[in-house]
Amino acid sequence: MTTRARATTRARVTWLSPGEGGRAALPDSRRYVTISKFPEEGPGWPDGAWSVVLDFDASPSVQGNPSLGRASFLMDSAPQERLHPGQRFELYEGLKK
């Protein structure tokens, strides 16, 4: 069995405002896990969507918008090459961006 190293990269999360359909309040936790949508995703998304883990030194509710942290995939079998500096992707809570 081969295990790939889990990629971790610095991340800047820009949260949508409630008026844009985003959350009513920024997360209070220093860890936030949710599904991702990368530009490479096909028409079958969200089937097979990968969960992303965001770890923050201070919670987004303390930092404000944008929030700085580190991003990694929840699963080692995820496409680790997608997480690299400059990569843009979207975060979803269910089907809500």
C-alpha positions as CSV (number, residue, x, y, z in Angstrom):
1,M,0.0,0.0,0.0
2,T,1.4,3.4,-1.0
3,T,0.6,6.5,1.0
4,R,1.0,10.0,-0.4
5,A,2.1,12.8,1.7
6,R,-0.7,15.2,2.6
7,A,-0.2,18.6,1.0
8,T,-0.6,21.7,3.1
9,T,-0.5,25.2,1.8
10,R,-1.1,28.7,3.1
11,A,-4.6,29.9,2.4
12,R,-6.5,33.1,2.3
13,V,-10.2,32.6,2.6
14,T,-12.5,35.4,1.3
15,W,-15.9,34.8,2.8
16,L,-19.1,35.7,0.9
17,S,-21.3,38.2,2.7
18,P,-24.8,37.2,3.7
19,G,-26.1,39.4,0.9
20,E,-24.0,37.3,-1.6
21,G,-25.5,34.1,-0.2
22,G,-22.7,33.5,2.4
23,R,-22.8,32.7,6.0
24,A,-24.5,35.0,8.5
25,A,-21.4,34.9,10.7
26,L,-17.8,33.8,10.3
27,P,-16.8,30.5,11.9
28,D,-15.8,30.7,15.6
29,S,-13.6,27.6,15.4
30,R,-9.9,27.5,14.5
31,R,-10.6,24.4,12.3
32,Y,-13.1,24.4,9.5
33,V,-13.8,21.4,7.3
34,T,-16.1,21.5,4.3
35,I,-16.3,20.3,0.7
36,S,-14.4,22.0,-2.1
37,K,-15.0,22.7,-5.8
38,F,-11.9,23.1,-7.9
39,P,-12.0,24.4,-11.5
40,E,-11.1,20.8,-12.7
41,E,-14.4,19.5,-11.3
42,G,-16.6,18.0,-13.9
43,P,-20.4,18.2,-14.4
44,G,-20.9,15.4,-11.8
45,W,-19.9,17.7,-8.9
46,P,-20.6,17.4,-5.9
47,D,-20.4,13.6,-6.4
48,G,-16.8,12.8,-5.5
49,A,-16.1,16.3,-4.0
50,W,-13.1,16.4,-1.7
51,S,-13.3,17.8,1.8
52,V,-10.8,20.5,2.7
53,V,-9.5,21.2,6.2
54,L,-8.7,24.8,7.0
55,D,-6.6,25.4,10.2
56,F,-6.4,29.0,11.4
57,D,-4.2,30.4,14.1
58,A,-7.1,32.6,15.2
59,S,-10.7,31.8,14.2
60,P,-12.2,33.6,11.2
61,S,-14.6,35.4,13.6
62,V,-11.6,37.0,15.3
63,Q,-9.6,37.6,12.1
64,G,-12.4,38.9,10.0
65,N,-12.6,38.8,6.2
66,P,-10.4,37.6,4.6
67,S,-9.1,35.0,7.0
68,L,-5.6,33.5,6.8
69,G,-4.8,29.8,7.6
70,R,-3.5,26.5,6.2
71,A,-5.4,24.3,3.8
72,S,-5.1,20.5,3.4
73,F,-7.3,17.7,2.2
74,L,-9.1,15.6,4.8
75,M,-8.2,12.4,2.9
76,D,-4.7,11.3,2.0
77,S,-6.1,9.8,-1.3
78,A,-7.3,13.3,-2.5
79,P,-5.6,14.9,-5.5
80,Q,-2.8,16.5,-3.4
81,E,-1.4,18.3,-6.5
82,R,-4.4,20.6,-6.5
83,L,-3.3,22.3,-3.3
84,H,-0.5,24.7,-4.2
85,P,0.2,28.4,-3.8
86,G,-2.0,30.5,-6.1
87,Q,-4.6,27.8,-6.5
88,R,-8.2,29.1,-6.3
89,F,-11.2,27.0,-5.4
90,E,-14.5,27.4,-3.8
91,L,-15.8,26.1,-0.5
92,Y,-19.3,24.8,0.0
93,E,-21.6,23.9,2.9
94,G,-23.7,21.3,1.2
95,L,-24.6,23.0,-2.1
96,K,-24.4,26.5,-0.6
97,K,-21.2,28.4,-1.6
